């Protein structure tokens, strides 16, 4: 399919491939950095658990003392000593992890820059495709308008010579007036047509982000709001 694409669409497809590769690379770099930061998060969580356990033990001691301090003092929660050791170990690992994350920031920034540059190239390539899509529509419009103008002038050619034919053609003025009335044609977009066109372009822009073959939807229909008033030419 790529071989059948225009130059601008091939450029867009290449930019899409480049962005996907850059995004995948950035995701891997971020995943690596998150693992380094997880070391620090583990220390924070363990520290929170230790502080809660210590606070609970302190409250138990206060309650025991307030009750007369009879019997043995409340023992620390099971595992508190191990938790304290885990916190100390995690703290050392967190310090190393934070430093590693800072050292790794250069790769994170570089990956982000590559991704941003790839996105810029995709947007520029998409702009070229949008211009390409508009070209045949403009050509068709110009051809249709030229044809309409030609027909308009051709039809009104009879009106221009009506005086010359007044003897040859009875009531020719009435006829040319009827023709002029019939030519008074001002079509408008069907209800919702303007929004439909805008939506079609929006969909195309969105689709071209990852589909170089996306096409613009069909133009809206038009209606003649005065069709019911039109009388036969006579």
C-alpha positions, 0 to 999 in steps of 0.5 A: 500500500505504501508504494501507492501513496503520494510523496507527501503521504509517504513522508507522513507514513515515515514520520509516523513510524519514526514517532512510534519508535521514538515513543517506544524508546521514551517509554523504556527510558521512563520505565527504567527511571521509574524503577530507580525512583521506586527504590525511594518510594519503598523507603518512604512507605517503609518509613511511614509504616515504621512511624505508625508502629512506633506511634502505636507503641508510644500510645500504648506505653502512655496508656499503660503508664496512665493506668498505673504502670502495673504489670509489664510494659507493652511490648513493641509490635512484632516485627518492629525491630526488623522494620526499623532495619529494613528502613535503614537499609532502604534509606541507603538504597534510596539515596543511591537510587535518587543519585542514579535517577539524577544521573539518568535524567540526561537520557530521559531528557534526550528521549523526550527531545527525540520524541518531540522532534519526531512529533514536529516532523509528523505534524509538518508532514500532516500539513502537507497531506492536508494541502494535497487533499485540498488541491483537487477540491479547489480544482473541482470548485474552479471548474464548476464555477467556470462552467456555471458562469459559462452557462449563466452567460449563455442563457442570458444571451437570449435576454441580450438580444430580446429587443432584436427578436421582439417581432420574430418571437411573441412576448419574448420579454415575458419569456426572458423574465421567466428565464431570469427568474429560473436562473435566480438560484442560490443553493445553501448547505443542507441543515448541519452541513457546515458542521459536518464539513468541519467534523470531516476535516477534524476526523481527517486531521485526527486519523492522519496522526497514525494512518497515512491513507486516511481520506476526507469525508464527502462534502455536504449536500445543498438544497434550494430553499426557494424550490417550491416557488419555482415556476416552469419556464414559459 
